Amino acid sequence: MKKRNLYLNNTPVDEARERYLRAMEPYLRVEYETVPVTESLHRVTKQAVYAKYCSPMFNAAAMDGIAVVAAHTLGAGEQTPVDLRPGEDFIVVDTGDPVRAPYDAVIMAEDILEREDGTVRIVAPAAPWQHVRPIGEDIVAGEMLLPGRHKIRPIDIGVLLSGGILELEVVKRPRVAIFPTGTEIIEPTEDPKPGDIIESNSRMFQGMVTESGGVPTRFPVIPDDYELLKEKVAKAAGEFDMVIVNAGSSAGTEDYTVHVLRELGEVFIHGVAVKPGKPVILARIGRVPVIGLPGYPVSAYIGFENFVAPLLHTLAGEVSQTGLRADAVVTRRMVSSLKHREYVRVKVGQVDGKLVASPLARGAGAAMSLVRADGFCVIEQNSEGVEAGETVPVELYRTMEEIQNTVVVIGSHDLILDVLADLMPSRYPGVYLSSTHVGSMGGLMALGRGEAHVAPTHLLDEETGEYNVSTIRRLFREPVALVKGVDRIQGILVKKGNPLGIRGIEDLKRCRYVNRQRGAGTRVLLDYKLKQAGISPEEIDGYDREAATHMAVAALVGSDGADAGMGIESAARAMDLDFLPVGPEEYDFAIPARFLDLPHVQKFLGSLRSEQFQTRVEALGGYRCRNTGKIVMVE
Amino acid sequence: MKKRNLYLNNTPVDEARERYLRAMEPYLRVEYETVPVTESLHRVTKQAVYAKYCSPMFNAAAMDGIAVVAAHTLGAGEQTPVDLRPGEDFIVVDTGDPVRAPYDAVIMAEDILEREDGTVRIVAPAAPWQHVRPIGEDIVAGEMLLPGRHKIRPIDIGVLLSGGILELEVVKRPRVAIFPTGTEIIEPTEDPKPGDIIESNSRMFQGMVTESGGVPTRFPVIPDDYELLKEKVAKAAGEFDMVIVNAGSSAGTEDYTVHVLRELGEVFIHGVAVKPGKPVILARIGRVPVIGLPGYPVSAYIGFENFVAPLLHTLAGEVSQTGLRADAVVTRRMVSSLKHREYVRVKVGQVDGKLVASPLARGAGAAMSLVRADGFCVIEQNSEGVEAGETVPVELYRTMEEIQNTVVVIGSHDLILDVLADLMPSRYPGVYLSSTHVGSMGGLMALGRGEAHVAPTHLLDEETGEYNVSTIRRLFREPVALVKGVDRIQGILVKKGNPLGIRGIEDLKRCRYVNRQRGAGTRVLLDYKLKQAGISPEEIDGYDREAATHMAVAALVGSDGADAGMGIESAARAMDLDFLPVGPEEYDFAIPARFLDLPHVQKFLGSLRSEQFQTRVEALGGYRCRNTGKIVMVE
């Protein structure tokens, strides 16, 4: 068996970062270059910049009118008008024109009477220096225009040029080499074979390096070859300001990176107490920091934020910006281990005036959880987790304004939520939909706790045969609007061609099934159908195997992971599976009546009722928009 | 006399913007282009993007270890170990490796015992699908990856590539033509002659267009020539998505722009009720919006934000982000007119847990007030102003974190404040100094109201001859630390060579003087010296003419605007003036004792006491650092 590299440390995050920054401090060198001011946007000044010229450069008219000698206007009044001769007693000036001796005041055009002979009559005296902008009013030569380590904004460029500055010294952008590694890794342009993994982290790092003020250079994928990796990394350490090696940092059998770095330089940290993101390598080759980041996208992202970004900010002369922080109420229990600090991605919304945070998928591989997240909730290393209803600090990716204009949807999953999420911001710019998938019952519970605006639900009352109404009546004391959504067909998803010849519920006993999570309407429907057929859950192989969405079930049935699952027709179509209809059901939206008048909830309803929505939904297949958008009040 | 274009309207800002946006709506067209995903950072998606592949693309090991058939491990226990044969009962897998039939579970490397014969012993059974990431766990083929009108972040690029997307349609960046105009306007690279104005607005606009998602093209300055302007603007309207004409929008004699635009197209608005920034032209040539902005930098900036940015955001497919808003206590009365909405630039700080906003210079020409500002305070059109102590909403340019780490300095002005403002963030990254200049007495009053951390002061007690201590004792009930600053020489500033032969206070009667504002220590000193010499203020020509800083006084004396003023030696040196010493004085910092332990106030003291500070200050000339940083408690 191949040698494994099991002996990672478990250094706490902050300690690891501080130890690394301290160890690198003697080696890090901020470098500078001179650039034209006109090309300096977003660069960082080396040192304070002082004005060469005054602005205005001369005493200047602050109004359109005439420049006069104030002393010559003394005594002017309604009864004692004074007439001024052009070229002698006055000259015409526009705003910004110089006012030179002997002139020392400006009279506004509105306050003069032009006469036919070219003279001008005034009926009030001018005070000395009235309507004159004195030289240097805005900028005085020698004055400091910008401090050192200042990031240039558009207005700074204007002021620098007005102050006579054409070039300035700025911090050189650090150049960062990025090496994706791994034999199983392929370029996105290649056709994936079974077992291949598409390389995408390095492209994410490119963007993150750019946003942190650096210049990324991404190298082609290096296969698992010790000597090749060593050669490439050694060369890059001689040419770049920083090197990132992606993957090859865990304890897998082909993880050479840490050995390469030990041979070429010094490894300070290998393994950090953070989840996800443990296998991080913090090292140095010569003066150059070399960081090994884990391969899972979420781990890679968190490793970058924790270790690459602070170093890059130092090299780029920028102050590291921690994001906007706010307190939010957690909508679901989050358990964590004492062994590490955990970063939980959350959706954040504002309901009833309070911020609420719903945890998203926690796997390190769940890159989509980063895309969907509105922020991170940090569970510290010494905490066992957070209970629902507790308040936690959240680091936000989105502005408070966006969050306040977001309709929070928690409940059952359906593809039409994606359609709505796409439709809303294009119909109503600045308004968003955020959806978390916890099943119908979970959504109604969240609604009851005031943590969501909308709960999509499809719960069958076995006794009445009615959907949703009776459950809502049972759960809520306040009036709830049941907004009718779509009729959709539930059924059994099987592989294309139905190789096992599955015909109905009975046949689920002889295949590998994949179920939905507890509280999902689809699971309730299965339970109902099993009961009708007199089948016990134990008879179904895979009854306890849970997937969180219709599409996840479809993907498993499409692979060799499962033979059948229950779900909606659109998911079967999307994954090219066969579909055995079990029956139609009503997928609706529960909204507490007091939310109906909120502007963004109104826009949610507007999107739902739009023709565009119904056209797109019917194109997905398996839906009918009979009563879409109609409201049934449940009181 | 030349024809003037006096007839501007005075349309309220919001009405002007809405009318213009409505008028342009039929003409504005968002365009699209296809770009590689790897080059899509910060671009805006045209429509929703759906995954082509699942991720993972196969059932994959979630741990390093061995893949097994779960059914073959049943019954394994401490007493009943099961031995597995390589290649038959198990294969070795690393994280991410595919788990293919017949294998359906992974056992972690830590949980197996490797034996010499190559077999592996386990003492616990594996549950089916344990440590296996199911196909599509992260991304399911057909799933929506990103909605339409979404701005691409680094993580989005990663997910798009993982989902098999290589190219995507994005909103084309609108191309914006920028025309600086005016015969008196010169390029920054030219040597300014008297009356010339350096063109800088167009360079500021370039940055602002870039930040709003557009691509700027800046044309050379067009002199005041009706036909030339017409030709250039007409051509640009045929080639670009938007045209900005800078200056030429007020009622001055050479302001052709509005006539050109009326001839070429349609002018919707000329003149907006906003201060600064009234002379705005909102027009159209064909499908293309053409906007005339005023020449003063602050007016130009506000006009851009109010009228260009929203149009650009529409064309660029982005949601316009209004900045962070917060409530702040106003430190000084701000009067405004009912006729217009006024934008007042403010410094913002946090003192005693509350945000405080200090208004900056309000002239439209004061570009430096934009550089120094931390935000805008808006006084609505129907308001006469705001009293000190009232709470107003402020639109912030800076993050709350920066503001919380800012030492708020309000009081007397000295060049050493610039040195400190430059020094602090480079010694202590992330810590800033914000200073507002209201004179010594104004600063102490602000300190008393809890609106500043530090008040620089140089107030002479005429009776004791002592500086600062007695005034502070009189004003404060709480203990105040008087941190000694510098000894500096005050004197009379006169033109180089002293052409009027000024020798002392007595001679101020026969020259044009420029004074400092009420409450300034330098004015107190002048009053004291005048009293000693038996001279009444009325005898001094220019006693009522006020400048706000030493440097502003020096600039006026250096021009033909004034013959003499009082100020500090370093200002005379900076402007190459002659200096007649009047006497030394003590320029100190008053800090309420309860602020002394605040981390950023400690860093202020650290900067003040640093060798670097004292070296730089002594190089300015006219200063002595005798007791710099020592603390005298005034109780």
Interface residues (C-beta under 8 A of the other chain):
Chain A: M1 K2 R4 L6 V37 T38 L41 Q47 A48 Y53 C54 S55 P56 M57 F58 N59 A62 D64 V92 D94 T95 G96 D97 P98 R100 A101 A109 E110 E114 G118 P128 W129 R133 P134 I135 G136 E137 D138 I139 V140 A141 G142 E143 M144 L145 L146 P147 G148 R149 H150 R153 P154 I155 D156 I157 G158 V159 L160 L161 S162 G164 L166 E184 P188 T189 P192 P194 G195 D196 I197 I198 E199 S200 N201 R203 M204 F205 Q206 G207 M208 T210 E211 S250 A251 G252 T253 E254 G295 Y296 P297 Y301 V319 S320 Q321 T322 L324 A361 G363 G365 A366 A367 M368 S369 L370 V371 T399 M400 E401 D418 A421 D422 P425 S426 P429 G430 G542 R545 A547 T549 M551 A552 A554 A555 L556 G558 S559 D560 G561 A574 M575
Chain B: M1 K2 R4 L6 V37 T38 L41 Q47 A48 Y53 C54 S55 P56 M57 F58 N59 A62 D64 P86 V92 D94 T95 G96 D97 P98 R100 A101 A109 E110 E114 G118 P128 W129 R133 P134 I135 G136 E137 D138 I139 V140 A141 G142 E143 M144 L145 L146 P147 G148 R149 H150 R153 P154 I155 D156 I157 G158 V159 L160 L161 S162 G164 L166 E184 P188 T189 P192 P194 G195 D196 I197 I198 E199 S200 N201 R203 M204 F205 Q206 G207 M208 T210 E211 S250 A251 G252 T253 E254 G295 P297 Y301 V319 S320 Q321 T322 L324 A361 G363 G365 A366 A367 M368 S369 L370 V371 T399 M400 E401 D418 A421 D422 P425 S426 P429 G430 G542 R545 A547 T549 M551 A552 A554 A555 L556 G558 S559 D560 G561 A574 M575
